[in-house]
Amino acid sequence: MFNQRSFTAPMYEKDDPVLEISGLTKRFAPDVHALDDVSLTVRPGENVAVLGLSGSGKSTLLRHVNGLHRPTSGTVRVLGTDVGTASSDELRRLRSRVGFVFQQFHLVGSVSVLENVCTGALGGLRGPRLGLISYPRRVRRAALEQLDRVGLADQRFQRADTLSGGQQQRVAVARALLQRPRILLADEPVASLDPESSAQVMALIADVSREDGLTVVCSLHQVEVALSFGERIVGLRSGQIVLDQPAAATDRCAAMAVYGGMAEAAAVPVAAAR
């Protein structure tokens, strides 16, 4: 596996929380609170499902974890880095240790699957890259290993836009894993997939979390997926945490309560992820 560019990391012990959020509030306008006094601590290796309707603040919460958003007030510490006060260089270094899987894949459809995975190494390489051959051999080899891990090594030279939605999301997971992240964020990774593909992608994320001891924070709006995937359920409604407890202690009724009066409309049954 290739090595990320070396840098001086903030003081962080392996048993410290990977994520500490305290009193986080985010306003996009004076009267629009995307997040309202959110506090959350995540320990190493935890598998957290963040449940809630679209617009509840899930995506905004995840974007604070990798520094795409800065807090209006409160603090967000990730792997020892204070996101609110971090410099651009510090945020870039943090993002090299935080993988992100998006709902819409964000692949370059006109290039090969393997080259898309290689882009996960850009944070640790110097200079621009043009074409697959411009990546060092060690990166191409590591990218192929990750593609094999997600079951797509045979498709490595296909254009990304020739794959199914579920396959493209698995490529996106492989790209994130190429970073060798400490934390994997997944923002509604199965919202646009059919039930079978959803189950495959969530099972894949659960497997890599277990195998690598990876901390995963995954936002979802499907109750059944959240309960079968997460070890811990965090419910968001209108930018506030309304539920935070182990999945084993959370039944469907408690999870549905996160949605308030819109619960039944929000429920989308899918196959169990495990």
C-alpha positions in Angstrom: 0.0 0.0 0.0 1.2 3.5 -0.8 2.0 6.0 2.0 0.3 9.3 2.3 2.6 12.3 2.3 4.1 12.7 5.8 3.0 15.5 8.1 2.9 16.5 11.7 -0.4 15.4 13.1 -2.0 16.9 16.2 -1.7 15.0 19.5 -4.0 12.1 19.3 -3.9 8.8 21.2 -5.4 5.7 19.6 -7.9 5.2 22.4 -9.1 8.9 22.3 -12.5 9.6 20.7 -12.2 10.0 16.9 -15.0 12.5 16.9 -16.0 15.0 19.6 -18.8 17.5 18.8 -19.9 19.9 21.4 -22.7 22.4 21.1 -22.5 22.5 17.3 -24.8 25.0 15.7 -24.8 25.8 12.0 -26.8 28.7 10.5 -27.0 29.3 6.7 -29.1 32.3 7.3 -30.1 34.2 10.5 -33.4 32.2 10.8 -32.2 28.9 9.2 -30.7 26.5 11.7 -29.3 23.4 9.9 -27.9 22.1 13.2 -28.9 23.3 16.6 -26.7 22.6 19.7 -25.6 19.1 18.6 -23.2 17.2 20.8 -21.9 13.8 19.9 -18.8 11.6 20.7 -17.7 8.7 18.6 -15.2 6.2 19.8 -12.7 4.3 17.6 -14.2 1.4 15.6 -17.8 2.5 16.3 -20.4 1.9 13.5 -22.9 4.8 13.8 -26.1 5.1 11.7 -27.4 8.7 11.6 -31.1 8.4 10.9 -33.5 11.2 9.8 -35.6 12.7 7.0 -34.0 14.6 4.2 -33.3 18.1 5.5 -32.9 17.0 9.1 -29.2 18.0 9.2 -27.5 14.7 8.4 -25.5 15.8 5.5 -24.6 19.1 7.2 -23.3 17.1 10.2 -21.1 14.9 8.1 -19.7 17.9 6.2 -18.5 19.4 9.5 -16.6 16.2 10.2 -14.3 16.6 7.2 -14.3 20.4 7.3 -16.4 21.1 4.3 -18.5 23.3 6.7 -17.3 25.4 9.6 -19.4 25.7 12.8 -21.4 28.9 13.4 -20.8 28.0 17.1 -19.6 25.1 19.1 -16.7 22.8 18.4 -15.9 19.8 16.2 -12.7 17.9 16.9 -11.8 15.1 14.5 -8.7 12.9 15.2 -7.4 15.7 17.4 -8.0 18.5 14.9 -10.3 21.4 15.7 -12.2 21.8 12.5 -13.4 25.3 13.3 -9.9 26.7 13.8 -7.9 24.5 11.4 -5.9 26.1 8.6 -6.3 25.0 5.0 -3.3 22.8 5.3 -4.6 21.2 8.4 -7.9 20.5 6.8 -6.3 19.0 3.8 -4.3 16.7 6.0 -7.3 15.7 8.0 -9.3 14.9 4.9 -6.5 12.4 3.9 -7.6 10.4 7.0 -11.4 10.8 6.5 -12.9 8.9 3.6 -16.2 10.1 2.2 -18.8 8.2 0.1 -21.4 10.4 -1.4 -25.0 9.6 -2.5 -24.3 10.5 -6.2 -21.0 8.5 -6.5 -19.0 11.5 -7.9 -17.1 9.3 -10.4 -15.7 10.5 -13.7 -17.8 8.5 -16.1 -15.6 8.8 -19.1 -12.5 7.2 -17.5 -11.8 3.7 -16.3 -12.9 2.2 -13.0 -9.3 1.8 -12.0 -8.4 5.4 -12.7 -11.4 6.6 -10.6 -10.1 4.5 -7.7 -6.6 5.9 -8.1 -7.9 9.5 -7.6 -8.3 8.5 -3.9 -4.5 8.8 -3.7 -4.3 12.4 -5.0 -4.0 13.9 -1.5 -0.7 12.0 -1.0 0.8 12.7 -4.4 2.6 15.8 -5.8 1.5 17.4 -9.1 -1.4 16.8 -11.4 -2.3 13.5 -13.0 -3.4 12.9 -16.5 -4.5 9.3 -17.4 -4.0 6.0 -15.5 -0.4 5.6 -16.5 0.5 8.9 -14.7 -0.2 7.3 -11.3 2.8 5.5 -9.7 2.7 1.7 -10.0 2.3 1.3 -6.3 -0.9 3.4 -6.4 -2.3 1.4 -9.4 -1.5 -1.8 -7.5 -3.2 -0.6 -4.3 -6.2 0.6 -6.3 -6.6 -2.8 -7.9 -6.4 -4.5 -4.5 -9.3 -2.3 -3.3 -11.3 -3.1 -6.4 -10.7 -6.8 -5.8 -12.0 -6.2 -2.3 -15.3 -4.8 -3.5 -15.6 -7.5 -6.1 -14.9 -5.4 -9.2 -11.4 -6.2 -10.2 -12.6 -7.7 -13.5 -14.2 -4.4 -14.5 -11.1 -2.3 -13.8 -10.7 -1.1 -17.4 -14.4 -0.4 -18.1 -15.6 3.2 -18.3 -17.2 4.0 -14.9 -20.5 5.1 -16.6 -21.0 1.6 -18.0 -21.5 0.2 -14.5 -24.8 -0.2 -12.6 -25.6 2.2 -9.8 -24.7 -0.4 -7.2 -21.4 -1.1 -8.9 -20.5 2.6 -9.1 -21.1 3.0 -5.4 -18.8 0.1 -4.7 -16.1 1.8 -6.9 -16.7 4.9 -4.7 -16.1 2.8 -1.6 -12.9 1.4 -3.1 -11.7 5.0 -3.8 -12.4 6.0 -0.2 -10.6 3.0 1.1 -7.5 3.7 -1.0 -6.8 6.6 1.4 -6.5 4.1 4.3 -8.8 6.4 6.3 -9.3 6.3 10.1 -12.9 7.4 9.6 -15.3 6.6 6.8 -18.3 8.9 6.2 -21.1 7.8 4.0 -23.9 10.3 3.1 -27.0 8.3 2.3 -25.0 5.9 0.1 -28.0 3.8 -0.9 -30.7 6.4 -1.4 -30.6 6.1 -5.2 -30.1 2.3 -5.3 -32.6 -0.6 -5.6 -33.1 -2.9 -2.5 -30.7 -5.6 -3.6 -27.9 -3.2 -4.5 -28.6 -1.3 -1.2 -28.1 -4.5 0.8 -24.8 -5.3 -1.1 -23.3 -1.8 -0.5 -24.3 -1.7 3.2 -22.9 -5.2 3.8 -19.7 -4.1 2.1 -19.3 -1.1 4.3 -20.1 -3.2 7.4 -17.5 -5.8 6.3 -14.7 -3.3 5.8 -15.5 -1.6 9.1 -15.2 -4.8 10.9 -12.1 -6.0 9.0 -10.1 -2.7 9.3 -11.4 -1.6 12.7 -12.7 1.5 10.8 -14.9 4.0 12.4 -18.0 4.5 10.2 -20.6 7.3 10.4 -23.3 6.7 7.8 -26.4 8.9 7.3 -29.6 7.1 6.2 -33.3 7.8 6.0 -34.4 4.1 5.8 -35.2 2.7 9.2 -34.7 -0.9 8.3 -31.3 -0.3 6.8 -30.2 1.7 9.8 -31.3 -0.9 12.3 -29.6 -3.8 10.5 -26.4 -1.8 9.7 -25.6 0.4 12.7 -24.3 -0.6 16.1 -25.5 2.7 17.4 -28.4 4.8 16.2 -28.4 8.6 16.3 -31.6 10.3 15.2 -31.8 13.8 13.9 -34.9 15.9 13.5 -34.9 19.6 12.6 -31.2 19.8 13.3 -31.3 18.4 16.8 -30.4 14.9 18.2 -33.6 13.2 19.3 -32.3 9.7 19.7 -28.8 8.2 20.6 -28.6 4.6 21.8 -27.3 1.2 20.8 -29.1 -0.4 17.8 -29.7 -3.5 19.9 -31.8 -1.5 22.3 -33.7 0.3 19.5 -36.9 -1.2 18.0 -38.6 -0.1 14.9 -41.1 2.0 16.8 -38.4 4.0 18.6 -36.5 4.5 15.3 -39.7 5.6 13.5 -40.3 8.2 16.2 -37.3 10.1 14.9 -39.6 11.1 12.0 -42.4 12.4 14.1 -45.7 12.6 12.2 -44.0 11.8 8.9 -42.7 8.4 10.0 -44.8 6.1 7.9 -44.1 8.2 4.7 -40.4 8.0 5.4 -40.1 4.2 5.9 -38.6 2.4 2.9 -38.3 -1.3 3.5 -35.1 -2.9 2.2 -33.3 -6.1 2.7 -31.2 -6.5 5.8 -27.7 -5.3 5.3 -26.1 -8.1 7.3 
